[in-house]
């Protein structure tokens, strides 16, 4: 049983989301399909992604000056060090 997410556009242009699941039974003679609207979940996921992106930016910038902070410098140095080793 695997669920599949399907995105689509409504007639008014708004994006919609459905989650579907299809399962065969009785040797393939029968089938059960479940379809549910997951628009609210998708909106919540998008809001969470935006909040996480903002938090990530806040973690890497100094609150007073808006420039990269020590954490950003450490991450950059680690990436460059790995790149230089190769």
Secondary structure by P-SEA (a helix, b strand, c coil): cbbbbbbbbccccbbbbbbbbbbbcccccbbbbbbbbaaaaaaaaaaaaaaaaaaaaaaacccccccccaaaaaaaaaaaaaaaac
